[in-house]
Amino acid sequence: MISHNKKLMEARLGVYEKPPYQGLSAAEGVNDQSAHLRAEGGHRQQERMIQAKRKSFDRATYNSYQAAEISPVGCPFRRQRALINVN
């Protein structure tokens, strides 16, 4: 019973017999996710999700009361829709 309490207290204090798991870097995680998507055929699903988000954003810029047409300074003929937040 004493050894169990000792191990419990060591775990609470962060004392471990083996070093903690270091994990992967962000780039390795992205590469692993890409490999998983490639193996499972998920790239098309990811592309569909991106297209759906783009379609939703385009609707928001067209229908929102915060949407406005803007043009870059010095180029009045090139106009784009954008969301403008007055705050």
ABEGO torsion letter per residue (X at the ends): XAAAAAAAAAAAAGBBABBBBAEBBAAAAAAAAAAAAAAAGAAAAAAAAAAAAAAAAAAAAAABAABBBBBBBGBAABBBBBBBBAX
